[in-house]
Amino acid sequence: MSHPDGPGAGIISSRQAAAAQKAGEQVEDYAKDLPELAAALATFRRAVNRS
C-alpha cells in the first residue's frame, strides 16, 4: 500500500505525522491544512476499515 499521490507525498505525510506527534496534537486536527497528510489518513483509514 502506498500514498495515493505517490512516494513523494508519502514521505511528506510521514514527516507531517511526526510533526503532529512532536507538537502533541491530534493527527486529524493537524492534517486540516496539509493535503498530503489528509490524503494519507483518508486512504489508510479506508484500507483498515475494510478488514
N, CA, C and O atoms as CSV, one atom per row, in Angstrom:
chain,resi,resn,atom,element,x,y,z
A,1,MET,N,N,0.848,-1.167,0.000
A,1,MET,CA,C,0.000,0.000,0.000
A,1,MET,C,C,0.893,1.229,0.000
A,1,MET,O,O,1.911,1.279,0.690
A,2,SER,N,N,0.494,2.213,-0.784
A,2,SER,CA,C,1.290,3.432,-0.869
A,2,SER,C,C,0.371,4.656,-0.874
A,2,SER,O,O,-0.846,4.546,-1.025
A,3,HIS,N,N,0.988,5.806,-0.706
A,3,HIS,CA,C,0.240,7.065,-0.687
A,3,HIS,C,C,-0.436,7.249,-2.041
A,3,HIS,O,O,0.165,6.955,-3.074
A,4,PRO,N,N,-1.678,7.733,-2.051
A,4,PRO,CA,C,-2.399,7.882,-3.323
A,4,PRO,C,C,-1.777,8.901,-4.275
A,4,PRO,O,O,-2.043,8.863,-5.476
A,5,ASP,N,N,-0.960,9.803,-3.760
A,5,ASP,CA,C,-0.338,10.820,-4.608
A,5,ASP,C,C,1.127,10.533,-4.884
A,5,ASP,O,O,1.858,11.400,-5.362
A,6,GLY,N,N,1.555,9.313,-4.580
A,6,GLY,CA,C,2.913,8.910,-4.904
A,6,GLY,C,C,3.873,8.926,-3.729
A,6,GLY,O,O,3.533,9.382,-2.638
A,7,PRO,N,N,5.079,8.421,-3.965
A,7,PRO,CA,C,6.048,8.281,-2.886
A,7,PRO,C,C,6.502,9.604,-2.277
A,7,PRO,O,O,6.764,9.671,-1.077
A,8,GLY,N,N,6.597,10.650,-3.084
A,8,GLY,CA,C,6.999,11.948,-2.542
A,8,GLY,C,C,5.998,12.456,-1.516
A,8,GLY,O,O,6.376,12.937,-0.447
A,9,ALA,N,N,4.726,12.345,-1.851
A,9,ALA,CA,C,3.675,12.762,-0.918
A,9,ALA,C,C,3.658,11.861,0.311
A,9,ALA,O,O,3.331,12.307,1.411
A,10,GLY,N,N,4.009,10.597,0.122
A,10,GLY,CA,C,4.087,9.685,1.261
A,10,GLY,C,C,5.154,10.098,2.255
A,10,GLY,O,O,4.942,10.039,3.466
A,11,ILE,N,N,6.296,10.514,1.746
A,11,ILE,CA,C,7.371,10.983,2.621
A,11,ILE,C,C,6.941,12.255,3.345
A,11,ILE,O,O,7.159,12.397,4.549
A,12,ILE,N,N,6.335,13.167,2.612
A,12,ILE,CA,C,5.868,14.415,3.223
A,12,ILE,C,C,4.846,14.114,4.312
A,12,ILE,O,O,4.921,14.682,5.402
A,13,SER,N,N,3.894,13.229,4.031
A,13,SER,CA,C,2.852,12.929,5.023
A,13,SER,C,C,3.427,12.248,6.262
A,13,SER,O,O,2.939,12.465,7.371
A,14,SER,N,N,4.447,11.438,6.082
A,14,SER,CA,C,5.098,10.813,7.239
A,14,SER,C,C,5.763,11.867,8.117
A,14,SER,O,O,5.679,11.809,9.344
A,15,ARG,N,N,6.413,12.813,7.491
A,15,ARG,CA,C,7.047,13.906,8.247
A,15,ARG,C,C,6.002,14.771,8.940
A,15,ARG,O,O,6.207,15.222,10.067
A,16,GLN,N,N,4.889,14.998,8.265
A,16,GLN,CA,C,3.816,15.790,8.866
A,16,GLN,C,C,3.215,15.065,10.071
A,16,GLN,O,O,2.912,15.691,11.087
A,17,ALA,N,N,3.045,13.766,9.960
A,17,ALA,CA,C,2.517,12.982,11.088
A,17,ALA,C,C,3.489,13.022,12.268
A,17,ALA,O,O,3.066,13.120,13.419
A,18,ALA,N,N,4.781,12.947,11.983
A,18,ALA,CA,C,5.780,13.029,13.044
A,18,ALA,C,C,5.756,14.407,13.702
A,18,ALA,O,O,5.908,14.522,14.918
A,19,ALA,N,N,5.565,15.444,12.902
A,19,ALA,CA,C,5.497,16.797,13.452
A,19,ALA,C,C,4.272,16.964,14.351
A,19,ALA,O,O,4.345,17.626,15.387
A,20,ALA,N,N,3.163,16.370,13.960
A,20,ALA,CA,C,1.959,16.418,14.797
A,20,ALA,C,C,2.215,15.747,16.141
A,20,ALA,O,O,1.830,16.269,17.188
A,21,GLN,N,N,2.859,14.601,16.105
A,21,GLN,CA,C,3.185,13.872,17.328
A,21,GLN,C,C,4.111,14.712,18.208
A,21,GLN,O,O,3.896,14.823,19.415
A,22,LYS,N,N,5.122,15.289,17.610
A,22,LYS,CA,C,6.094,16.102,18.351
A,22,LYS,C,C,5.426,17.323,18.982
A,22,LYS,O,O,5.786,17.737,20.084
A,23,ALA,N,N,4.449,17.897,18.271
A,23,ALA,CA,C,3.728,19.066,18.772
A,23,ALA,C,C,2.651,18.694,19.785
A,23,ALA,O,O,2.053,19.571,20.409
A,24,GLY,N,N,2.404,17.396,19.951
A,24,GLY,CA,C,1.386,16.948,20.894
A,24,GLY,C,C,-0.034,17.162,20.402
A,24,GLY,O,O,-0.963,17.261,21.203
A,25,GLU,N,N,-0.207,17.234,19.097
A,25,GLU,CA,C,-1.527,17.462,18.503
A,25,GLU,C,C,-2.099,16.173,17.925
A,25,GLU,O,O,-1.363,15.255,17.566
A,26,GLN,N,N,-3.409,16.123,17.845
A,26,GLN,CA,C,-4.073,15.004,17.190
A,26,GLN,C,C,-3.774,15.097,15.696
A,26,GLN,O,O,-3.882,16.166,15.095
A,27,VAL,N,N,-3.401,13.973,15.110
A,27,VAL,CA,C,-3.005,13.976,13.703
A,27,VAL,C,C,-4.153,14.427,12.798
A,27,VAL,O,O,-3.909,15.067,11.775
A,28,GLU,N,N,-5.381,14.111,13.150
A,28,GLU,CA,C,-6.533,14.516,12.337
A,28,GLU,C,C,-6.681,16.036,12.322
A,28,GLU,O,O,-6.987,16.623,11.284
A,29,ASP,N,N,-6.464,16.668,13.465
A,29,ASP,CA,C,-6.536,18.129,13.528
A,29,ASP,C,C,-5.379,18.764,12.772
A,29,ASP,O,O,-5.559,19.753,12.062
A,30,TYR,N,N,-4.219,18.202,12.925
A,30,TYR,CA,C,-3.018,18.712,12.285
A,30,TYR,C,C,-3.134,18.641,10.761
A,30,TYR,O,O,-2.573,19.477,10.052
A,31,ALA,N,N,-3.858,17.649,10.267
A,31,ALA,CA,C,-3.977,17.405,8.824
A,31,ALA,C,C,-4.927,18.360,8.112
A,31,ALA,O,O,-4.992,18.353,6.882
A,32,LYS,N,N,-5.656,19.171,8.849
A,32,LYS,CA,C,-6.679,20.021,8.219
A,32,LYS,C,C,-6.130,20.924,7.121
A,32,LYS,O,O,-6.818,21.170,6.130
A,33,ASP,N,N,-4.920,21.416,7.275
A,33,ASP,CA,C,-4.329,22.301,6.267
A,33,ASP,C,C,-3.176,21.645,5.524
A,33,ASP,O,O,-2.385,22.327,4.873
A,34,LEU,N,N,-3.078,20.333,5.618
A,34,LEU,CA,C,-1.978,19.597,4.993
A,34,LEU,C,C,-2.542,18.513,4.076
A,34,LEU,O,O,-2.895,17.433,4.550
A,35,PRO,N,N,-2.632,18.780,2.783
A,35,PRO,CA,C,-3.293,17.838,1.877
A,35,PRO,C,C,-2.620,16.466,1.803
A,35,PRO,O,O,-3.304,15.461,1.607
A,36,GLU,N,N,-1.302,16.404,1.955
A,36,GLU,CA,C,-0.618,15.111,1.883
A,36,GLU,C,C,-1.023,14.226,3.066
A,36,GLU,O,O,-1.328,13.045,2.899
A,37,LEU,N,N,-1.019,14.812,4.248
A,37,LEU,CA,C,-1.386,14.050,5.441
A,37,LEU,C,C,-2.869,13.687,5.421
A,37,LEU,O,O,-3.244,12.572,5.783
A,38,ALA,N,N,-3.697,14.613,5.004
A,38,ALA,CA,C,-5.141,14.339,4.935
A,38,ALA,C,C,-5.433,13.193,3.960
A,38,ALA,O,O,-6.262,12.332,4.252
A,39,ALA,N,N,-4.765,13.176,2.818
A,39,ALA,CA,C,-4.980,12.102,1.841
A,39,ALA,C,C,-4.520,10.760,2.392
A,39,ALA,O,O,-5.180,9.741,2.188
A,40,ALA,N,N,-3.387,10.759,3.092
A,40,ALA,CA,C,-2.893,9.508,3.677
A,40,ALA,C,C,-3.868,8.978,4.719
A,40,ALA,O,O,-4.175,7.786,4.735
A,41,LEU,N,N,-4.350,9.851,5.579
A,41,LEU,CA,C,-5.290,9.408,6.611
A,41,LEU,C,C,-6.557,8.837,5.988
A,41,LEU,O,O,-7.041,7.791,6.420
A,42,ALA,N,N,-7.092,9.505,4.988
A,42,ALA,CA,C,-8.316,9.024,4.341
A,42,ALA,C,C,-8.086,7.678,3.660
A,42,ALA,O,O,-8.921,6.781,3.772
A,43,THR,N,N,-6.984,7.529,2.969
A,43,THR,CA,C,-6.691,6.294,2.247
A,43,THR,C,C,-6.471,5.120,3.193
A,43,THR,O,O,-7.071,4.058,3.029
A,44,PHE,N,N,-5.619,5.317,4.168
A,44,PHE,CA,C,-5.271,4.203,5.046
A,44,PHE,C,C,-6.399,3.866,6.004
A,44,PHE,O,O,-6.525,2.714,6.416
A,45,ARG,N,N,-7.215,4.832,6.366
A,45,ARG,CA,C,-8.369,4.551,7.219
A,45,ARG,C,C,-9.351,3.648,6.481
A,45,ARG,O,O,-9.910,2.720,7.066
A,46,ARG,N,N,-9.559,3.923,5.185
A,46,ARG,CA,C,-10.460,3.067,4.383
A,46,ARG,C,C,-9.894,1.650,4.288
A,46,ARG,O,O,-10.640,0.675,4.377
A,47,ALA,N,N,-8.602,1.538,4.111
A,47,ALA,CA,C,-7.975,0.219,3.987
A,47,ALA,C,C,-8.110,-0.588,5.270
A,47,ALA,O,O,-8.359,-1.793,5.231
A,48,VAL,N,N,-7.948,0.071,6.393
A,48,VAL,CA,C,-8.056,-0.616,7.689
A,48,VAL,C,C,-9.486,-1.017,7.957
A,48,VAL,O,O,-9.736,-2.102,8.482
A,49,ASN,N,N,-10.441,-0.152,7.601
A,49,ASN,CA,C,-11.847,-0.430,7.865
A,49,ASN,C,C,-12.415,-1.534,6.984
A,49,ASN,O,O,-13.478,-2.071,7.295
A,50,ARG,N,N,-11.739,-1.889,5.893
A,50,ARG,CA,C,-12.205,-2.973,5.030
A,50,ARG,C,C,-11.938,-4.338,5.626
A,50,ARG,O,O,-12.575,-5.316,5.237
A,51,SER,N,N,-11.019,-4.422,6.551
A,51,SER,CA,C,-10.626,-5.718,7.124
A,51,SER,C,C,-11.720,-6.308,7.964
A,51,SER,O,O,-11.554,-7.395,8.518
